[in-house]
Structures are given as structure tokens and as C-alpha cells.
Amino acid sequence: MSKKKIADLITDELSEFLKQEGYELYHLEMVKVVKDWYLRVYIDKIQEGTQPSYISTDDCEKVSRFLSQRLDVLDPIEQNYYLEVSSPGMDRQLITDAHFQRYLGAEVEVKLYKPYQGVKTLTAVLKQVSDGQMVLRDNKGNDIVLPMEQVAQTRLAINF
């Protein structure tokens, strides 16, 4: 079964359970690390606004047990793999359009494929994402417009 079909199947299997438990699926991926395959499922609590809520190890264990039992019955993955269920973390990566929209106004760390004004990592406020562009506001109040194809990764910034 293809990675896309596995992702769709897992999303379908988890959706009602996650909703009942007050969680949402943040992201999932099937990746090979050296010689081992990992099915990584990132969950979050259903929330409003930009303040992330926090997933506990008990939350991860509950989802892991449910998903593990469902995958044992369905057996959709041919190769051996490790199941990992976790929180996306405080420095969560923004991947989907919904992630970017949720965190408009939040400070983000953006890694670029090519330097912008001599730097490959920018920390600024996420102002807008649309039409293939990301608009950031730096600490001096200047807007920075970046084509999304130049953005390698975007994460929430952590300030202590």
C-alpha cells in the first residue's frame, strides 16, 4: 500500500476516536530512518487561537493503543515498522495551509533553501501566507515577502 493510501486509511481510522477524546491529527508520516521504518503520528488537543495546548504522555499512550489495535486488525503496512505517537511540540513545524492560518500573528523561525539578505534562517512574525508567498514582519516592523518554494521549513519560535 502506498504512503498516501496508508495516511488516508490512518486518518479515517483515527478521526472519530480523536474527536471523541478531544484531540486532532496534526500530522502523520511514514519515514525510513537508516534501515527501519517509522509511522509517526502527531496529535494535538482541539484548540482555538494560536496558543498551543499540550499533549501528555498519557494522551499519546491512549492514541497509540487505539491505533496499534486498529492496525493489527487491518494490517495495511507490509514492512515492519515502529509506531510513534507524539505531540508536535512547542516548536511545531507548520506544514499544511491550516497550520499556517492557525498561527498567523505568531513568531516563527523560517529556514530557507537560499540565503535572503545573507541569512538562511529568519525569525519574525507570520503575517500572511497566500498565493504561494509568505509575508513575515521583522522586529523593526519591516515586511519580508518570500516565495514559498524558497522556504525549507517553518516552525513556531520558542522564546524563553
Helices and strands as residue ranges (DSSP letters): H 3-21, E 23-33, E 36-45, H 57-74, E 82-86, H 97-102, E 107-116, E 119-130, E 133-137, E 143-147, G 148-150, E 151-156
